[in-house]
Amino acid sequence: MSAMKPITASKKELLELEQGFWTGDSAFYAANVDTDCLVAFPKMAQAMSNADLAETASKPNRWRDLKIDLKGMVEPGSDIVMLTYEAHATRENGEPYAALVSTGYVHRVNGWKMMFHAQTPLEAAAKG
C-alpha cells in the first residue's frame, strides 16, 4: 500500500475561492461547492445541496469593495482545511457589511470544495 501524499492547502488558492463566493455567479458555486454544504447565517442554518446553494448566487454583482483579512487557517486532516477571516464589503444597494466568516473545505479529485460556511455580522464595524 503506497502512502498518501499529503495535500497542502494553498492560502492564495483558498482566498481566491472565498473571493469567488462573494462575487461569483451560480456557475461558480456549482463548480466549487461540495455535494452538500453546511451553512450558518444569522437567519438561516441548514445543510444545503450544491444546486440549492448555487441558486442563492443567481444575481451577479451582489457585493463590491470586498476586503478579506485572514485571521487563521488550520488543516486538521490532509484533505480538510478551515479558514476564518473578517470580511468588509458593500452590498449592491450601497450598504456596508462586515462579518466574521468561517469556511471549511474538503479536497476532492477535482480540487477544494466548500463544505461549511458561517457568517457572524459585525454590526458596529458595518456602521463604523
C-alpha positions in Angstrom: 0.0 0.0 0.0 1.5 3.3 -1.0 1.5 6.2 1.4 -0.9 9.0 0.5 0.9 12.2 -0.3 -0.4 15.0 2.0 -2.3 17.7 0.3 -1.2 21.1 1.4 -3.8 23.8 1.1 -2.6 27.0 -0.7 -3.6 30.1 1.2 -3.7 32.1 -2.1 -5.9 29.5 -3.8 -8.4 29.3 -0.9 -8.6 33.1 -0.6 -9.3 33.3 -4.4 -12.1 30.7 -3.9 -13.5 32.8 -1.0 -13.5 35.9 -3.1 -15.4 34.0 -5.8 -18.1 33.0 -3.4 -18.7 36.7 -2.6 -18.6 37.9 -6.2 -19.2 34.8 -8.3 -22.4 33.6 -10.0 -24.3 30.3 -9.6 -22.0 28.6 -12.1 -19.0 29.4 -9.8 -21.0 28.0 -6.8 -21.9 24.8 -8.7 -18.2 24.3 -9.6 -16.8 25.0 -6.1 -19.3 23.7 -3.5 -19.2 20.1 -2.3 -22.2 17.8 -2.9 -23.7 19.1 0.4 -22.7 22.2 2.4 -23.5 23.2 5.9 -24.3 26.9 6.2 -24.9 29.1 9.2 -26.1 32.7 8.8 -28.0 34.8 11.3 -31.4 33.9 9.8 -30.6 30.5 8.4 -28.7 27.4 9.5 -29.0 24.2 7.5 -27.4 21.7 5.2 -27.9 22.7 1.5 -27.3 20.8 -1.7 -24.9 22.1 -4.2 -27.8 23.1 -6.6 -29.8 24.9 -3.8 -26.7 26.9 -2.7 -25.8 27.7 -6.3 -29.3 29.1 -6.7 -28.7 31.7 -4.0 -26.0 33.3 -6.2 -28.2 34.0 -9.2 -27.6 37.7 -9.0 -24.2 39.0 -10.2 -22.5 42.0 -8.5 -24.1 41.2 -5.2 -21.0 42.6 -3.4 -18.3 45.1 -4.2 -15.2 46.6 -2.4 -14.5 43.2 -0.7 -11.7 43.2 1.8 -10.7 39.9 3.4 -8.5 39.9 6.5 -7.4 36.3 7.2 -7.4 35.6 10.9 -6.5 31.9 10.9 -6.2 28.7 8.9 -5.9 25.1 10.1 -5.5 21.8 8.3 -6.9 19.2 10.7 -6.5 16.5 8.1 -4.7 16.2 4.8 -8.0 16.7 2.9 -9.7 19.2 5.1 -8.9 22.9 5.7 -10.8 25.6 7.8 -10.2 29.3 7.5 -11.6 32.2 9.3 -11.4 35.9 8.4 -13.0 39.3 8.8 -14.8 40.5 5.7 -15.8 44.0 4.8 -17.9 44.6 1.7 -20.5 46.8 0.2 -23.9 45.4 -0.7 -25.4 46.0 -4.1 -27.6 48.8 -2.6 -24.5 50.6 -1.2 -25.0 49.4 2.4 -21.7 48.5 4.2 -21.4 45.0 5.6 -18.8 43.4 7.9 -18.7 39.9 9.3 -16.5 37.2 10.9 -16.6 34.4 8.4 -15.5 30.7 8.7 -15.3 28.4 5.7 -14.4 24.7 5.6 -13.1 23.0 2.5 -12.7 19.3 1.7 -10.3 18.2 -1.1 -11.9 16.1 -3.8 -10.5 14.7 -7.0 -11.3 17.9 -8.8 -10.0 20.4 -6.2 -11.1 22.1 -3.0 -14.8 22.2 -2.4 -16.7 24.3 0.2 -18.5 22.1 2.7 -19.1 24.6 5.6 -19.7 28.3 5.6 -20.7 30.6 8.5 -21.1 34.3 8.9 -21.5 36.4 12.0 -22.2 40.0 11.1 -20.2 42.7 13.0 -22.9 45.4 13.4 -20.5 48.0 14.9 -17.9 47.5 12.1 -20.6 47.8 9.4 -21.7 51.2 10.7 -18.2 52.5 11.5 
